């Protein structure tokens, strides 16, 4: 299939699809992933936050939102509103939930103080608000799926801030509090402003893509997966090659070098494992030779259908 014939739905699906021209380019050009994977595994310790009964995808989305709020409480998340942008009553409710979560994040204080605050009511409000906003984001990304509790609230006319905040199950709140505590020690103190939350890229107009955050030039993906099982039946942190290709995709989509990225990294939230690499080092290591980044960005732009 010629690149011009391929339908690029979004970056994540293009990386996952073995028939995608972008995936094929990345695998062929940047196949030497083992050294970076080994470094990642050397940095990994034991599992710190076990899973549970809560939907793991929603836990991940809520943790992402929670982390962004802790970093920049006065910046309202954008994605939860998009699916409801033509519904003013629902948008007002989401805005109320977001404002409460923002206030809770601000009450937790600075990054340095976030790990020592023990105000359970504030932590609960942050977790409940983040969970509700994650559910709204799911509607934007996947539509109002039959299993969404938001469908039931809308059907019975109970789409209120109070009802949204009651949706977070106890196990989800337990995980979000534990993930926040680990991040307060292992992640947040390592990040530096300026923070860019949910950045999109030049090539996002051709193939939708938005990352979690950029911190002072570090392009960072947040992961909440449990990892694989080891020989003893425990959990072990691993870095799939597709995660590295996802990061490279973001970097290559920044055709104009708007963000001046200097490094890429993964934060594995359940292990408190933050591993990052200088961008030029990661590219050269995976390619086995120095990489002309501007030229490769132009190639990817044309592959996606840009002119």
C-alpha positions in Angstrom: 0.0 0.0 0.0 1.4 3.4 -1.0 1.6 6.0 1.9 -0.8 8.2 -0.1 -3.5 5.5 0.0 -3.3 4.9 3.8 -5.9 6.5 6.0 -4.1 7.9 9.1 -6.8 8.0 11.8 -4.5 9.0 14.6 -0.9 8.5 15.7 -1.7 5.7 18.2 -3.5 3.6 15.7 -0.8 4.2 13.1 1.9 3.0 15.4 -0.2 -0.1 16.4 -1.0 -1.0 12.8 1.8 -3.1 11.2 0.5 -2.1 7.7 0.9 1.6 8.5 3.6 3.3 6.4 4.6 5.3 9.4 5.0 2.2 11.6 7.0 0.5 8.9 9.3 3.6 8.6 9.9 3.7 12.3 10.6 0.0 12.6 12.9 -0.1 9.6 14.8 3.0 10.5 14.8 2.8 14.3 14.8 -0.9 15.0 17.7 -0.9 17.6 15.4 -0.5 20.7 17.1 -2.9 23.0 19.6 -0.6 24.6 16.9 1.9 25.6 14.7 -0.9 26.8 17.5 -2.3 28.9 18.2 1.1 30.5 14.5 1.5 31.3 14.4 -1.9 33.0 17.5 -1.2 35.0 15.8 1.9 36.4 12.6 0.0 37.3 12.1 -1.1 40.9 9.2 -3.1 42.4 5.5 -2.5 41.7 4.4 0.3 44.1 0.8 0.7 43.1 -1.1 -2.5 42.4 -4.1 -2.6 40.1 -7.6 -3.4 41.2 -11.2 -3.6 40.0 -11.4 -0.1 38.4 -11.2 0.3 34.7 -7.4 0.5 34.0 -7.8 2.7 31.0 -9.9 5.2 33.0 -7.4 5.1 35.8 -4.7 6.0 33.4 -6.7 8.9 31.9 -7.6 10.2 35.3 -4.0 10.0 36.5 -2.9 12.0 33.5 -5.5 14.7 34.2 -4.6 14.6 38.0 -1.0 15.1 37.2 -1.6 18.0 34.8 -3.8 19.7 37.5 -1.1 19.3 40.1 1.5 20.9 37.8 -0.7 23.7 36.5 -3.9 24.1 38.6 -5.0 27.2 36.8 -5.0 25.6 33.3 -8.4 23.9 32.7 -8.2 20.6 30.8 -9.5 21.0 27.2 -10.4 17.5 26.0 -13.3 16.8 28.5 -15.3 19.6 27.0 -14.9 18.8 23.3 -17.6 16.1 23.1 -20.1 18.4 24.8 -19.1 21.7 23.2 -22.6 22.1 21.5 -24.4 21.3 24.7 -24.2 24.3 27.0 -26.0 22.8 30.0 -23.6 19.8 30.1 -20.6 22.1 29.4 -21.5 24.2 32.4 -21.6 21.1 34.6 -18.2 19.9 33.3 -16.8 23.4 34.0 -18.1 23.1 37.6 -16.4 19.8 38.1 -13.1 21.0 36.5 -13.2 24.1 38.7 -13.5 21.9 41.8 -10.6 19.7 40.7 -8.5 22.7 39.9 -9.2 24.2 43.4 -8.3 20.9 45.0 -5.0 20.7 43.1 -4.2 24.3 44.1 -5.0 23.5 47.8 -2.5 20.7 47.7 0.2 23.4 47.4 3.4 23.4 45.5 5.0 20.3 43.9 7.4 20.1 46.8 4.5 20.1 49.3 2.2 17.7 47.4 3.6 14.5 49.0 3.1 15.7 52.6 -0.5 17.0 52.5 -2.9 14.6 54.2 -6.2 16.4 53.6 -8.3 13.4 52.6 -11.3 15.5 51.6 -9.1 17.5 49.2 -7.5 14.4 47.8 -10.9 12.8 47.3 -12.2 15.8 45.4 -9.1 15.8 43.1 -9.5 12.1 42.4 -13.3 12.3 41.9 -13.0 15.3 39.7 -10.2 13.7 37.6 -12.3 10.5 37.2 -15.3 12.5 36.0 -13.2 14.5 33.6 -11.7 11.2 32.3 -15.2 9.9 31.6 -16.0 13.0 29.6 -12.7 12.7 27.7 -13.7 9.1 26.9 -16.8 10.4 25.2 -14.7 12.7 23.0 -12.3 9.9 22.0 -14.8 6.9 21.7 -18.3 8.4 21.7 -21.0 7.7 24.3 -20.4 4.0 24.6 -23.1 1.8 26.1 -21.1 1.1 29.3 -20.4 4.7 30.1 -22.1 5.8 33.3 -22.5 9.2 31.6 -25.1 7.7 29.3 -27.2 6.7 32.4 -26.9 10.2 33.9 -28.0 11.8 30.7 -30.9 9.4 30.2 -32.4 10.2 33.6 -31.7 13.9 33.5 -29.1 13.8 36.3 -26.1 15.2 34.6 -25.0 17.3 37.5 -21.7 18.1 39.2 -22.7 16.1 42.3 -23.7 13.1 40.2 -20.5 13.2 38.2 -18.4 13.3 41.4 -20.2 10.3 42.8 -19.1 8.1 39.8 -15.6 7.3 40.9 -15.4 3.8 42.6 -13.6 3.4 45.8 -10.8 1.3 44.2 -10.2 4.0 41.6 -9.8 6.6 44.3 -7.4 4.3 46.2 -5.3 3.9 43.1 -5.3 7.7 42.2 -4.2 8.6 45.7 -1.4 6.1 45.7 -0.3 7.1 42.2 -0.3 10.7 43.3 1.8 9.9 46.4 4.4 8.1 44.3 4.4 10.8 41.6 4.9 13.5 44.3 8.2 11.7 45.2 9.4 10.3 41.9 8.1 12.5 39.1 6.9 16.0 40.0 10.2 17.2 41.7 12.1 16.2 38.6 10.0 18.4 36.2 10.7 22.0 35.5 8.6 24.8 33.9 7.6 25.8 31.4 4.9 23.1 31.3 3.0 22.4 28.1 0.0 20.2 28.8 -1.6 18.0 26.1 0.5 19.5 23.3 -0.4 18.9 19.7 2.0 19.2 16.8 2.3 20.5 13.3 1.4 17.1 11.8 -1.6 16.7 14.1 -3.7 18.4 11.4 -2.9 15.4 9.1 -2.9 12.6 11.7 -4.4 13.5 15.2 -1.8 13.3 18.0 -1.5 14.9 21.4 1.1 14.0 24.1 0.7 14.1 27.8 3.1 17.0 28.6 6.3 18.8 27.8 8.4 19.9 30.7 11.2 22.4 29.8 11.9 20.6 26.5 11.3 17.0 27.9 8.6 15.3 25.9 7.0 12.9 28.4 4.5 10.1 28.2 2.7 8.9 31.4 2.0 5.2 31.6 -0.1 3.3 34.3 0.2 -0.2 32.9 0.9 -3.0 35.4 3.8 -4.5 33.4 4.4 -8.2 32.6 4.7 -11.1 35.0 8.1 -12.4 36.0 9.1 -16.0 36.6 8.0 -15.8 40.3 4.5 -14.6 39.3 5.2 -11.0 40.3 5.1 -7.9 38.2 8.0 -6.4 36.3 8.2 -3.0 34.5 8.9 -3.3 30.8 9.1 -0.8 27.9 7.4 -2.1 24.7 8.9 -0.9 21.4 5.7 0.8 20.4 6.0 3.2 23.4 9.3 4.3 22.0 7.9 4.6 18.5 5.0 6.7 19.9 7.5 9.2 21.4 9.4 9.3 18.2 6.2 9.9 16.4 5.4 13.0 18.5 9.0 14.3 18.0 8.7 13.8 14.2 5.3 15.4 14.1 6.9 18.7 15.4 7.9 19.7 11.8 8.7 23.3 12.6 10.6 22.4 15.9 8.0 24.6 17.6 8.6 23.0 21.0 12.4 22.8 20.8 12.4 19.3 22.3 15.7 18.3 23.8 14.7 15.0 25.4 12.0 12.2 25.4 10.9 10.1 28.3 8.5 7.7 29.9 7.1 7.8 33.4 5.8 4.4 34.5 3.5 5.6 37.3 2.9 2.3 39.1 6.6 1.8 39.5 7.7 5.4 40.0 10.1 4.9 37.1 11.1 8.0 35.2 13.5 7.3 32.4 14.5 9.9 29.8 17.0 10.3 27.0 18.4 13.2 25.1 16.4 13.3 21.8 19.5 13.1 19.5 21.0 10.3 21.6 17.7 8.3 21.4 17.4 8.8 17.7 21.1 7.8 17.0 20.9 4.8 19.3 17.7 3.4 17.7 18.9 4.2 14.2 22.5 3.0 14.7 23.8 6.2 13.2 23.3 10.0 13.5 19.9 11.2 12.3 19.1 14.3 10.3 16.0 15.2 12.3 14.7 18.1 10.1 14.9 16.0 7.0 13.1 13.1 8.6 10.4 15.4 9.8 9.9 16.6 6.3 9.7 12.9 5.1 7.0 12.1 7.7 5.1 15.2 6.8 5.0 14.2 3.1 4.1 10.6 4.1 1.1 11.9 6.0 -0.1 13.8 2.9 1.4 17.2 3.7 2.6 19.5 0.9 
